[in-house]
Amino acid sequence: MREEDKQVVRNLSLFHDMDAGRFDGLVNAAFLQRFPERVVLIKEGEPSDFLHVVIDGVVELFAALDGRESTMTVLSPVSTFILAAVLKDAVYLMSARTRTASRVLMIPAKSVRDAMAEDDAFARSIVSELANCYRGVVRNQKNLKLRTGVERLASYLAHQHVRQGNSGRFTLPIDKKTLASMLGMTPENLSRSFSALRKIGVTVSGPDIIVEDAEALIEIARNAPLIDNFPPRCDHPAGKD
């Protein structure tokens, strides 16, 4: 690993407080690999051999049943997945694939479990990470169950607007079919929801979005702090607490 990549991983809250020697041992046992777009990294039901860290690119977590497939969430740098399966030495409950060319750090699962047993600070960080992930899942479930499709889309766009600089213009990080799946909608419902947001000045041109009134967008989403977790107004609905 390049030293700057190692420092990026070190700055993650999961690894920030662990002993320096143990951290070095962890990353020295890891593999940093480049993957092209649409490569399946893990499959649900398979043993959890690695903890993955997205260094560059975009990774989609998804699940399938009887020919149906649904996007669970989309990860951008720098994010880890899937910690719970690694700690339990259990199978993955989701699959993952790259949505763009990506660099992914793969840390052997046993090394993670050994470091947790040996490093109290790392163990505390793992507990905090899992708590954040649990609260993120609750927020996401509330978003899916308590909001209409238009409200879910407005919330997502409001978060992306803030995350990409609050400039009034941003680019969707994923295609609209994946976005619809992640928001629990059909592509047709997503299209109708975009149309409904035109009245508050949301303009769509391919992946490019123009937002004329960010506050109106948040208002459409009903600005629910116990779902959205905007910091002053941001993180994505399935994000950490």
N, C-alpha and C positions, 0 to 999 in steps of 0.2 A: 504494500500500500504506500502511496505517496504520503508524506508527512501531513500535508494539508487535509487529505481525506481522513487520516487517522484522527486529526483534531476535530473534524466535523462530527465524527462518531463519538468522540470523547465528550463533546459538548451536549449530546443528547442527555436528557434528564436521567435516563435509565443507566447510563455509564458514568455520569459526571463525578459522582462521589466515591467510586470504587477505588481500591488501592491501585496505584500506578503500575506496579509490577504485575498484578493480576490482570489489569486491563491490557497491558502489552502482551501477556500470554494469550489472552482471549483473541485479540486481533491477529497475532502471529499464527494462530491455529486456523484462521479463517481464510476464505477464498474470495477475492474480489474479481467478479466476472462481468464482462459486457455481453448484453443480450440484444438481438434485434427485436423489432416490433412483433407482437403477437406470439411470443414464445411462452408456453406454459411452464411455469417455474415449479409449482407444486400441484398435486391433485388431491382433492378431498378423499378421505379414506386411506391415504398412504401414511406410513409412519413419519413422524416429525423429526427429520434428521438434522435440520438446521433452523436457527433463527436468522431471518433475512432482514437486511437493512437496505432500504432504497437510497442510494447515494445520488444518482441522477436518473431522470426519466419519470415515467408514470406507470404505476402497476395497479391493475384491477383485481380485486378479490371477488369471486363469484361462486355460485353454487348451482347444481343441476339436479333434476329429478324427473325420470320418465320422459326425457326429451325436452323438458322445459328448463330454461336457464335464467338466472336472475343475478344482476350485479348487486353485490352487498355494499361495497364501498370502493373508492378510488384513492390511492395513496400517492402523494408527491414527496419529494425529498424534504427533509430527511426523516424517514419513518421506518418503524420496525414491524414485522409480522412473522409468525403468529406465536406470540409469547406463551399464551396459556397452554397450547398443545405441547410446546417444548418443555415446559416445566412439569407437566403431567406425564411426559413420555408417552403421549397418546397420539392417535391419528389426527390429521388435519380435518377440520369440519368445513373448510372452504378450499377452493382452488385459487391459484393466482396466475396471471399472465401479464406480460408487458404490453402496454398500450402504445408506447413509443420505444425507440432505442433507449436502453437503460443500463446503468451500472448498479449491481447489487452485491453487497457484502453478505457472505454466507458463513455464519458462525456455527460450528458443530454444537448440536443440542447438548451433548454430554458435557462439553466445556462450560456451557452456560449453567447447567445444573451444579457442576463442581464448584464454579466460582460463587454461586449463590450460597452453597454450604460453607464456604471458607471465608466469605467477605460479608460482614454484617451490614456495611453501608450499601453494598450492591443488593443484598436481600431486602433492605428497607426500600430502595428505589424500585425494586420489582413489585413490591406490595403496592406502592404508590402508582406505578404504571398500570397494574391490573385494576386498581380502583378507578383510575381515570378512564380506562377502557370500558369498564362496567357502566360508569355514568354516561359515557358516550353512547353506549348501546341503548340505555334508557331514553336519552334525548332523541335518538334516532327513531325509536319505537313510538314515542309521543308525536314526533313529527309526522310519521306515516299514518298514525291512527287518529290524530286529532285535527289534522289540517286537510283542507281540500287540495286537489291537484294544483290549482292556481296558487294557493298559499305556499305549498311546498316549493314550487318553482320560484316564486318571488323570494322566498327565504334563501334558496340556493344562489340565485343571481345576486342578491344583496351581499351574501358572504363573499362570492367571487369578486364582486366590485371592490370591496374593501381589501381583500387579499392582494388584488392586482393594482393597488395604488390609488383608488378613489378618484380616478381621472375622468370618469364619465364614459369610459370606453374600455372594454377588455375582451379577451378571447376565451371561449370555452375550452377547458383543458381536455375534454373528452367529446366524442361524437354524440349526436342527439339521441341515437338509439340506445347507447349506453346510459346516457343521462336519464332517459325515460325509465329504463329498467331500475336504475338506482333510486329514483323517486317513486317507484311503485306505480308507474303509469304506462299506458300503451303509447307508441309513437304518435298515434292520431290524437290522443288526449293531450300529449305534450304540445303538439302543434296548435291545438285549440287554446291551450293555456297561454302560449306565447302571444296568440292573437288577442286574448283578453287583456294582456298587459300593455298593448299598444296605447290604450287610453291614457296611461300615465307616462308615455314617452319612451317605452322600451322598444328599440328597433333592432331587428335581427337581420344579418346578412351573412349567410353561411355560419361559420363559428364565431363571427364577430358580433358583439353586443354593444349597443349604445344605450346608456341610461341617462335620461334627462333630469330625473328627480329621484335621487337615491332615497330620500326620506319617504317619498310616496311608496317606493318599492318595499321598504321595511314596514310601512303601515299596512300594505296589502297582506304581508306575511303575519300581521298582527303583533309583531315585535314581542314575542313571548320569551322573556329572559330565561325561563326554566326549560326552554327547548333550544334556543339559538346560541346562547353563550357568546354573544358579540362582545369583544373586549375593547375598548369602548364600543365597538360594534363588529367584532369578527371572530371567527373560527367557523368551520362548517358544521351543519346540524348534527352530523355523526361524529363530531370532533371530541377532543378530550376536554375535561372540566378544569 
